[in-house]
Amino acid sequence: MKRLIAKLKDPRGESLLELLVSILIGSMSIVLLTTMIVTAVRIDKSADLAEKLYYESLTSAEGMQGTSVNSQVKIEGSKNGTDLGSVTVNVECFGRDGIFSYKKK
């Protein structure tokens, strides 16, 4: 502690080595901050693209727009372990990328 107080009272200032170390620490901090900002921008762009694709798929499915595909939906029912049977319905499917809606033909 006495050494620190003596150093603070010393009128000669900082040594060249201390100055170089402080510049190195500052430079490394700036590089780290810049890297963090660039990475955050890349992640943001990627998230924006994924959100746009999801929104387009959802809009297409909900609005029953775009190319439709003829398909069948099988509806099975049971109540308290009792099989109630099944019904197959012809439908027209809309959507893409795993997001679909359909309407009865």
N, C-alpha and C positions, 0 to 999 in steps of 0.2 A: 504494500500500500504506500509505503514511504517512497518507493521508486517511482510510482505513478505520479505522486504529488510533485516530486522533484522534476519529473519529465514535463509536467504541465507548467511549471515555473521556469523551465529552461528557455531562454530567449532565442536559442539557435534554430528552433523549428523542427520540421520533420526530416528524416534522413531520406536519401534517394531510394533506398530499398523499400521503405515504408510507402513512399509515393508510388513506386512501381507496383507494389502489391495491391494498393487501393485502386489503381487504374485497372489492373487485371480483374479484380473482383467486380468492379463496375462494368467492365466490358462483358464479362461472363453473364452478369445479370441482364444486360441489354439483349444479348444473344438468346438467352433463355426466354425472356419476355416476347421477343420477336417470334421465336419458334412456337410458343403457346398461341399467339394471335393467329399465325398462319394455319396451325392445326385447327383452331376453332372455326376459322372461315371455311376450311375444307369440309369439316363435319356439317356445318350449316348448309352448304351447297348440296351435300349428299342428302341431308334430311329434307330439304326443299324439293329435290327431285323425287324422292320416295313419296312424299306427301302429294305431289302433283299426280303421279301415276296412280296412287290409291284413290284420289278424288275423281280422276277420270274414269276409273273402273267402276267406282260406286255410282257415279252419275249415269253411266251407261246402263248399269244394271237396274237402278231405280227408275230411270226414264224409259226403260225398255227400248233403247235405241241401238243402232248399229246392226250388225249381222246377227240374225237369229239362227238357232239350231233346233231342229225337231228332235224331241227326245221323249222319254217316258219316265214318270215318277211312280214308284210303288209305295203305297201307304199301307202300313201294317198296324194293327191295333191289338191291344190286350188289356185286360182289366183284372186285377187281383190274380194274375197268373193264368187267366183263362184267355185263350187265343180267340180273338174276335174276327180273324180273317184278314184279307188284304184286298186292295183295289189298285189296279194299274190305270194311270191316267196319261193320255197323250198331251204333251205340253210343248210350248215354244220357249226356249231358253235364250236369255239375253245376258250380256256381261262378258267379262274376261278376267284373267289373272286371279282366279279363285273366288271372285265375287259375282254371283249370279242371281237372277230373278227369273221367274217363269210365269206364264199364264196358260190357262187351259185352252186347247185348240177347239 
